Amino acid sequence: MGAVRLPGFAPLMLAVVVGAIGVLIVAPLAVVFIVAFSKGVPAYVAALKDPDAQAAIGLTLLVASISVPLNAVFGLAAAWSIAKFEFPGRRVLLAIIDLPFSMSPVVSGLVWVLLFGAQGWFGPFLADHDIKIIFDTSGIVLATITVTLPFVARELIPLMQDQGSDEEAAAVTLGAGGFTVFRKVTLPNVKWALLYGVLLCNARAMGEFGAVSVVSGKVSGLSNTLPLHIEALYNDFDFVGAFSAASLLAGLGLVTLVIKTVLEWRYSGELSAGRRR
């Protein structure tokens, strides 16, 4: 069915949408770059070369490089299991995977504090064995994995359900083993949706604030990720430094948008399956 023309009303709705995007997205994004370069390129570069900024960037990249591949593996396993097989508790598992979407990131971080903090359930045991999770990189990784858990799985599950199991079944009848079927049949069919999910997961992992702020300790140069570093600079009234660091995350968002758009344009048939359910 084609689009219905609504003379007079549709232009008004379009104006509202464009106006909202301009006020809520375009203008704030422009402000980030305007303030970041307000004192010139040398000040911008100096802000990013600051040791605390370098440490925050390095920690952010480290956390993303650990959490995103782990979530990719989990997402593949979860999507393959849920989409291809029937088992008791399947719907419950699917609901649990979606839970981070509806749960506050602060709560996601607080859970790990209650488990592994000094006064948490396992805190005394960890202290006795000199194992540090909270206020350490491992705690930041755990918090980041928690809030980004659904991204890859939720891109792959609808697609795998839409594709069915006919190709896998045919490969099995021809003598292919389970791993061979997964590697040569299942994975090639979902590779672009997997990349799409990893892209979104990475953007969220690098920009996560709430959960990470609870478990990190916010120690400049040690446990501050880039979003926490931005907050610290802003609270110290270092606006050029804060917005210079923020421009990196804004740039990541723009790059993510470009790659996302290219993927949707070139592989719209494969990716649209994930939007129909």
FENLINHU-V26417 format. One record per run of one state. SS is the DSSP state (alpha for helix, beta for strand, coil for the rest). FROM is the first residue (numbers start at 0). TO is the last residue. Records with the same first field share a line. If there is no record, write none. Layout:
SS: FROM-TO / FROM-TO
//
This chain:
coil: 0-7 / 36-39 / 49-49 / 84-88 / 102-103 / 116-121 / 128-135 / 148-148 / 163-164 / 173-176 / 207-208 / 216-224 / 235-237 / 266-266 / 275-276
alpha: 8-35 / 40-48 / 50-83 / 89-101 / 104-115 / 122-127 / 136-147 / 149-162 / 165-172 / 177-206 / 209-215 / 225-234 / 238-265 / 267-274
//
